[in-house]
Amino acid sequence: MSRFSLQHRDAGSQARAGFLQTDRGTLETPVFMPVGTAATVKAVHQEELKKEIRAQVILGNTYHLYLRPGMEVIRAAGGLHKFMTWDRPILTDSGGYQVYSLSARRKLTAEGVSFQSHIDGSRHLFTPENVVDIQRGLGSDIMMALDECTPYPCSRKYAEDSLKLTNQWLERGIKRYLETEPLYGCHQIFVPISQGSLYEDLRRASTEFNIRFPSPVYAIGGLSVGEPEDELYRMVDVATGSMPEDSARYLMGVGTPGNLLECIGLGIDMFDCVLPTRNARHGILYTSEGIIHIRNQKWKDDFSPIDPNSPASTSKNHSKAYLRHLFMVSEILAAQIASIQNLSFYTALMREAREQILLNNFGPWKERILKIINNRL
């Protein structure tokens, strides 16, 4: 079975270090989950995820996997882990955010959300029940409830109606979860998601509703959708204030290295975001010395390592000049090296944050490190 245990809380902040136990491995928190949308983290091989990036867990996307390759293929393979040859934990989202992004192609009802595929226009329906069934078929270790991600800005009336729908869907999803069993012999955690847009009372009400259903993990959704950073932090603080100490707190879809550190200080334990790999493919690198736009002319003849302090050997063995050259000639290897750099930076940052929490030094360390990693070189 799965459980979360709180190991230590930083003396000067709400930052926490803990362990999330799953049947496929125990996660040390805080933890960042690389996004593997379609059964792959873009431009990165699974062995590199383990050895270079040292990823403890990755995220898969229910919407995309449901459409391609389809559930018949994944179930025939024996689940997502076997299909993609990954033996560590996987979290799958419910597809709700992807459907949210298809605003012109979807329709919300009490039953669920109907949508048109972005691939071929075919029509589909996600319900709280069949999203559980799909994630049972995927075999993920952590699966998310179907919710509606509210847009920004959002009227109070819309946020209230949306939250009511999300709560109804949660009750139905939990019922289906309790009625069904894992298909591949490993326990699956079912995670409720806090919504409520930027309205404090709705956020509190959502969180309080969710914790009626015991879970080792509770999530915060509907943020990082365009709101100012101070509003993001305010809502995180509101939500974590109502969450139990003995469960992990997962902030969905956030964000920059600075966002992660600020939210760790507010009590968040788990993160995912496409930013490190997306920016890597555009030549934006996060390094221990600051942010690098590798396409810039200044790196043309800089033969120093991409990041001398990176845990990834590719970043220590290749120069900035070489990586810039790969980008300028549109070589596929450019995206691979840059993605490994960014993801290894994110995961190393989480490991260091954990160490500083255990030393009761998270706050001073955070203020010092932010000045370095936010610097644009």
C-alpha positions in Angstrom: 0.0 0.0 0.0 1.0 3.7 -0.4 1.5 6.3 2.3 3.2 9.6 2.9 5.4 10.2 6.0 6.7 13.6 7.0 10.3 13.4 7.9 11.1 17.0 8.8 9.8 20.5 8.6 12.2 23.4 8.1 12.5 25.6 11.3 12.2 28.9 9.4 9.5 28.1 6.8 6.7 25.7 5.9 9.1 23.7 3.7 8.9 19.9 4.3 11.0 16.8 3.6 9.2 13.5 3.4 8.7 10.1 1.8 5.9 9.0 -0.5 5.8 5.3 -0.6 4.5 3.5 -3.7 4.7 -0.1 -4.8 7.3 0.8 -7.4 9.5 2.9 -5.2 9.6 5.5 -2.5 9.9 9.1 -3.5 12.0 11.5 -1.5 10.3 14.9 -1.4 10.4 17.6 -2.5 10.3 16.0 -5.9 10.0 17.2 -9.5 8.4 15.0 -12.1 9.6 15.3 -15.7 6.6 15.3 -18.0 6.4 12.3 -20.3 3.2 13.2 -22.2 3.1 10.5 -24.8 5.0 7.7 -23.0 8.2 9.6 -23.4 10.0 12.6 -21.9 10.7 14.5 -25.1 14.2 14.1 -26.4 15.3 12.0 -23.4 15.8 8.2 -23.2 14.6 6.3 -20.2 18.2 5.3 -19.2 19.2 9.0 -19.3 16.2 9.8 -17.1 17.6 7.3 -14.5 21.4 7.8 -14.8 21.9 11.4 -15.9 18.7 13.1 -14.6 18.1 10.8 -11.6 14.3 11.1 -12.0 12.4 9.4 -9.3 9.0 9.6 -11.0 7.6 10.8 -14.3 4.2 12.0 -15.5 2.1 10.5 -18.3 -0.9 12.1 -19.9 -4.2 10.3 -20.0 -5.7 12.4 -22.8 -2.8 11.8 -25.2 -2.2 8.2 -24.4 -6.0 7.4 -24.7 -5.9 8.8 -28.2 -2.5 7.4 -29.2 -1.6 4.6 -29.1 -4.9 3.9 -27.5 -5.8 1.7 -24.5 -6.0 -1.6 -26.4 -2.3 -1.3 -27.2 -1.2 -0.2 -23.7 -3.3 -2.9 -22.0 -1.9 -5.5 -24.4 1.6 -4.4 -23.5 0.8 -5.0 -19.8 0.4 -1.3 -18.8 2.3 1.9 -19.4 5.4 0.9 -17.4 6.0 -2.2 -19.6 5.0 -0.3 -22.8 7.7 2.3 -22.3 10.2 0.2 -20.3 10.1 2.3 -17.1 10.2 0.5 -13.7 9.9 3.5 -11.4 6.7 5.3 -10.4 4.4 7.1 -12.9 1.8 9.7 -12.2 -1.0 10.2 -14.8 -3.2 13.2 -15.0 -6.9 12.9 -15.8 -6.8 14.7 -19.1 -8.8 17.5 -17.6 -6.2 20.2 -18.4 -5.8 19.1 -22.0 -9.5 19.2 -22.5 -9.5 22.7 -20.8 -7.0 23.8 -23.4 -9.4 22.6 -26.2 -12.0 25.2 -25.3 -13.3 25.4 -28.8 -13.6 21.6 -29.1 -15.2 20.6 -25.8 -18.5 20.8 -23.9 -18.9 20.4 -20.1 -22.0 18.7 -18.7 -22.9 17.1 -15.4 -22.1 13.7 -17.0 -18.5 14.7 -18.0 -16.7 16.5 -20.8 -17.2 15.7 -24.4 -14.5 16.8 -26.8 -13.1 16.4 -30.3 -9.7 14.9 -30.8 -7.1 17.4 -31.9 -5.7 14.7 -34.2 -8.7 13.7 -36.4 -11.7 15.5 -35.0 -13.3 12.3 -33.6 -15.7 12.8 -30.7 -15.0 11.3 -27.2 -16.4 11.6 -23.7 -14.4 11.7 -20.5 -16.5 11.0 -17.3 -15.2 10.7 -13.7 -15.8 6.9 -14.0 -14.1 6.2 -17.4 -11.1 8.3 -16.5 -10.6 6.0 -13.5 -11.0 3.0 -15.9 -8.4 4.5 -18.3 -5.9 5.1 -15.6 -6.5 1.6 -14.3 -5.6 0.4 -17.8 -2.5 2.6 -17.8 -1.4 1.2 -14.5 0.0 4.4 -13.1 1.1 4.5 -9.5 -0.6 7.9 -8.9 -3.8 8.8 -10.7 -5.7 12.0 -10.7 -9.4 12.8 -10.4 -11.2 14.4 -13.3 -11.7 18.1 -12.6 -12.3 21.3 -14.5 -9.4 23.7 -14.7 -10.8 27.2 -14.4 -9.4 29.8 -16.8 -7.8 33.1 -15.7 -9.4 35.6 -15.3 -12.5 33.8 -14.0 -15.7 35.3 -12.5 -16.8 34.2 -9.1 -20.0 32.7 -10.5 -18.0 30.6 -13.0 -15.6 29.5 -10.3 -18.5 28.5 -8.0 -20.3 26.5 -10.7 -17.0 24.9 -11.8 -16.1 23.9 -8.2 -19.5 22.4 -7.7 -19.0 20.3 -10.8 -15.5 19.2 -9.8 -16.8 18.1 -6.4 -19.5 16.1 -7.9 -17.0 14.5 -10.3 -14.7 13.7 -7.4 -17.4 11.8 -5.5 -18.2 9.8 -8.6 -14.5 9.1 -9.3 -13.8 7.9 -5.8 -16.8 5.6 -6.0 -15.5 4.1 -9.2 -12.0 3.9 -7.7 -13.2 2.0 -4.7 -15.3 -0.4 -6.9 -12.4 -1.4 -9.1 -9.0 -3.0 -8.6 -5.5 -2.4 -10.1 -4.9 -4.5 -13.2 -1.1 -5.1 -12.8 -0.6 -6.0 -9.2 0.5 -2.6 -7.9 -1.6 -0.2 -5.7 -2.7 3.0 -7.3 -3.1 6.3 -5.3 -6.2 8.3 -6.3 -5.7 12.1 -5.9 -8.4 14.8 -5.4 -7.6 18.2 -6.9 -8.3 21.6 -5.2 -9.9 24.2 -7.5 -11.6 27.5 -6.8 -9.6 29.9 -9.0 -8.3 32.9 -7.0 -11.1 33.1 -4.5 -9.7 32.3 -1.0 -13.0 31.0 0.4 -13.6 28.7 -2.6 -10.0 27.3 -2.3 -10.5 26.6 1.4 -13.9 25.0 0.7 -12.4 22.9 -2.1 -9.5 21.7 0.0 -11.8 20.9 3.0 -14.1 19.0 0.7 -11.2 16.9 -0.7 -9.7 15.9 2.6 -13.0 14.2 3.5 -11.6 11.4 1.2 -8.4 10.1 2.7 -5.4 10.0 0.4 -1.6 10.0 0.7 -1.6 12.9 -1.9 -3.7 16.0 -2.4 -3.3 18.2 -5.4 -3.7 21.9 -6.2 -4.9 22.7 -9.7 -6.1 25.6 -11.7 -3.0 27.7 -11.2 -0.1 28.7 -13.5 -2.8 29.6 -16.1 -1.8 33.2 -16.5 -2.3 34.7 -13.1 0.4 36.9 -11.5 3.1 35.2 -9.4 2.0 36.8 -6.2 -1.5 35.4 -6.8 -0.1 32.0 -7.4 1.7 32.1 -4.1 -1.3 33.4 -2.2 -3.5 30.6 -3.4 -0.8 28.0 -2.7 -0.6 29.3 0.9 -4.4 29.2 1.3 -4.6 25.7 0.0 -1.7 24.2 1.9 -3.1 25.8 5.1 -6.1 23.4 4.9 -4.2 20.3 4.0 -3.2 17.5 6.4 0.4 17.2 7.5 0.5 13.5 6.8 -0.3 13.7 3.1 1.9 15.0 0.2 0.9 18.3 -1.4 1.2 18.3 -5.2 1.1 21.6 -7.2 0.2 20.8 -10.8 1.9 22.4 -13.7 4.4 24.8 -11.9 6.8 26.2 -13.0 10.2 28.0 -13.1 13.0 27.1 -10.7 12.1 30.2 -8.7 8.4 29.2 -8.5 9.4 25.7 -7.2 11.6 27.1 -4.4 9.0 29.7 -3.4 6.3 27.0 -3.3 8.4 24.6 -1.4 8.7 27.3 1.2 4.9 27.3 1.3 4.7 23.6 2.0 4.5 22.0 -1.5 6.1 18.5 -1.9 5.5 17.6 -5.5 5.8 19.4 -8.9 5.5 18.8 -12.6 6.0 21.2 -15.5 6.8 21.1 -19.2 8.9 24.2 -18.9 12.4 22.6 -18.6 12.0 20.5 -21.7 10.0 23.0 -23.7 12.5 25.8 -23.0 15.4 23.4 -23.7 14.1 22.8 -27.2 14.2 26.6 -27.7 17.8 26.8 -26.5 17.0 28.2 -23.0 19.1 26.5 -20.4 18.8 26.5 -16.6 22.3 26.1 -15.0 23.9 26.4 -11.6 25.4 29.7 -12.8 22.3 31.3 -14.3 20.0 31.2 -17.3 21.7 30.8 -20.7 20.2 31.6 -24.2 22.5 29.3 -26.0 21.7 30.6 -29.5 23.2 34.0 -28.6 26.4 35.0 -30.4 28.4 35.3 -27.2 28.5 31.5 -26.8 29.9 30.9 -30.3 33.5 30.4 -29.1 32.9 29.7 -25.4 34.5 26.3 -24.9 33.7 26.0 -21.2 31.4 23.3 -20.0 27.6 23.8 -20.5 27.3 23.6 -16.7 30.4 22.6 -14.7 28.4 21.8 -11.7 25.7 19.7 -13.4 25.2 16.1 -12.2 24.8 15.2 -15.9 27.9 14.1 -17.7 26.7 15.5 -21.0 26.7 19.0 -19.5 30.3 18.6 -18.2 31.7 17.0 -21.2 30.3 19.3 -23.9 31.0 23.0 -24.4 28.6 25.9 -24.8 30.1 26.5 -28.2 29.4 22.9 -29.3 25.8 23.0 -28.1 25.2 26.4 -29.8 26.6 24.9 -33.0 24.1 22.0 -32.7 21.2 24.4 -32.4 22.4 26.6 -35.2 22.5 23.6 -37.6 19.2 22.2 -36.3 20.7 18.9 -35.1 18.4 16.7 -33.0 21.2 16.1 -30.5 20.8 19.8 -29.4 17.4 19.1 -27.9 18.7 16.0 -26.2 21.7 17.6 -24.5 19.7 20.8 -23.5 16.8 18.7 -22.2 19.1 16.6 -20.0 20.7 19.7 -18.7 17.4 21.4 -17.7 15.9 18.3 -16.2 19.0 17.4 -14.3 19.1 20.9 -13.0 15.6 20.7 -11.7 16.0 17.4 -10.0 19.3 18.4 -8.5 17.6 21.6 -7.2 15.0 19.4 -5.5 17.7 17.2 -3.9 19.5 20.3 -2.6 16.3 21.9 -1.3 15.6 18.6 0.6 19.1 18.7 2.2 18.7 22.3 3.2 15.3 21.6 4.8 16.9 18.8 6.8 19.5 21.2 8.0 16.9 23.9 8.9 18.6 26.2 6.5 16.1 26.3 3.6 15.1 30.0 3.9 18.7 31.5 3.8 19.8 29.0 1.1 16.7 29.9 -1.0 17.4 33.6 -0.9 21.1 33.0 -1.8 20.5 30.5 -4.6 17.6 32.5 -6.3 20.0 35.4 -7.0 22.2 33.0 -8.9 19.8 30.9 -10.8 17.6 33.8 -11.8 20.5 35.7 -13.3 20.5 35.9 -17.1 24.0 35.3 -18.4 
